[in-house]
Amino acid sequence: MDVVDVPAPRRRRIGGVLLNRLARRLLAGLPAFRVVTLGFTLLAVAAAVAILVQAELLARLLADGVLDGPSAGSVAGLLGLLAGVFAVRAGLSWAQQVLAQRAAASVKASLRRRVLRRTQELGPGWLSGQHTGGLTTTLGRGLDALDPWFTGYFPQLFLAAVIPLAVLVRIATADLASAVIILVTLPLIPIFGALVGMSTKRATERQWRALERLGGHFLDVVAGLPTLRAFGRAKSQAEQVRRIADEHRSATMGTLRIAFLSSLVLELVATLSVALVAVPIGLRTLNGGLGLETALLVLLLAPEAYLPLRALGSQFHASTEGLAVAERCFAVVDAEGGQRHPAVAGGAAAPDAAAGVRFEGVTVRYPGRDEAALDDVSLAIAPGERVALVGPSGAGKSTLVNVLLGLVTPTSGRVLAGGLDLASADAESWRRQLAWVPQRPHLFARTVAENIRLGRPDATDDDVVRAATLAHADEFVARLPRGYETPLGERGAGLSAGQRQRIALARAFLRDAPLLLLDEPTAGLDAGSEAVVVEATARLMAGRTVLVVAHRPAMVLDAGRVVTLEHGRIAGPALRAGVV
């Protein structure tokens, strides 16, 4: 982890019960935690001193103006001191916000890195069971909701802990009866705030679930818009987005309604509490039992005792969405499964892909699914052999390929390459010996040459052109406005499915790896594109060990052996390609 963890006892002392387990864990991702908390503490103490000095100056100025009629010089001096105090308070507020914003940016970046790293560890098997659009919303718009917690609620905790205590001590030295009233009524604000906060938390969780569902569904709709338009389903999905948006609107308005009502409750309690102080102060001043300057001092300080707690309640309601997002992020970080074995972390051994591959009793179970994706699969692929995996959708073909890629960790069993268990092998060394052409290759918003060069980053321009020529990609690249320097859109926008597949084949040619994995490379292609891809694929297979996932007969014909998967198991004996 890139952040400095903070010992739990130290974290628990800050805010007491006002920081729950989730908040304490969130603060564990704050680098230089002690420095930040010390900074907030010093700023809170300075703010309390400024409030006391301000009240003293105002009380003296008003009392002297009523009783003695002060000179212009003394008035100017007091006004100058007041202006200085106001400037100090503004500076303290600015410093607090700067410190809080930096802390928020640091924690958000750290949490985002941890979640992304964990999703990579969990791999495609875990992601396939998640709403990836919702996860995208959480890591993007969602984490920004932590700003109110760090810039509002967390700094306010220190102010709420220091200022009321300082004000109460000062009032006690001036008028003990008023201090007793404040001491009795002050706990009412956090009590009412906690009662309302329980409802706010539930409402905010509903609001965030609605927003996550809306963002995820909208992302999926945008990604599949061409398909939806082709099948005439675009309007129905627009209605679905509108319905989810209405759910989010209703949940948001419900949350705001609770927040506004809570503000009303806190303001009412604080106002009545100040009135309980002000009324006796006024009566005792009229009766001569209390000096004017002391009365003014108490009246000026009494609202300051309640204000930090009122502000703390308001900031809590504004920050509940951020805590809901943080809870979602920590759920991902704590998710079970994934690739926590040495094959991902890296080891000393380097397997030899050219020596063949053997699966021994490999079983894969995805979280939340009763049926195994692979169930006790044993399969040997000899060096230079071409094996085709066939079977219905969901039979486990892609899972087997992902196990070989190191993207999915077997629940039990092992995979050997050249006699070496991949679980104890160096993942990067292993993957450098693989070339993978997926069913839907991902092209990035970069040039054609840069997308091909992903196969071998140190390749020269001549190597890129040679690989594209072997993959029959040079034919259409030459017709692009800037040839190999033509920028592509994200996911290869602007290219046909067959052209995107030929770019992926060019990557594989450039990689020139001994073990070739093909995951239905001709799926979704028209007859013309399929013929070109099949020809390029046949050239790519020459002299390599090949495992191809195939539905189309054209890909099976080039295989030396056909293995059928059904329900995660190998069904019957392997067949020679000519028999199929």
Secondary structure, 3 states (H helix, E strand, C coil): CCCCCCCHHHHHCCCHHHCCHHHHHHHCCCCCHHHHHHHHHHHHHHHHHHHHHHHHHHHHHHHHHHHCCCCHHHHHHHHHHHHHHHHHHHHHHHHHHHHHHHHHHHHHHHHHHHHHHHHHHHHHHHHCCCCHHHHHHHHHHHHHHHHHHHHHHHHHHHHHHHHHHHHHHHHHHHCHHHHHHHHHHCCHHHHHHHHHHHHHHHHHHHHHHHHHHHHHHHHHHHHCHHHHHHCCCHHHHHHHHHHHHHHHHHHHHHHHHHHHHHHHHHHHHHHHHHHHHHHHHHHHHHCCCCCHHHHHHHHHHHHHHHHHHHHHHHHHHHHHHHHHHHHHHHHHHCCCCCCCCHHHHCCCECCCHHHCEEEEEEEECCCCCCCCCEEEEEEEECCCCEEEEECCCCCCHHHHHHHHHCCCCCCEEEEEECCEEHHHECHHHHHCCEEEECCCCCCCCCEHHHHHHHHCCCCCHHHHHHHHHHCCCHHHHCCCCCHHHCECCHHHCCCCHHHHHHHHHHHHHHHCCCEEEEECCCCCCCHHHHHHHHHHHHHHHCCCEEEEECCCHHHHCCCCEEEEEECCEECCCCECHHHC
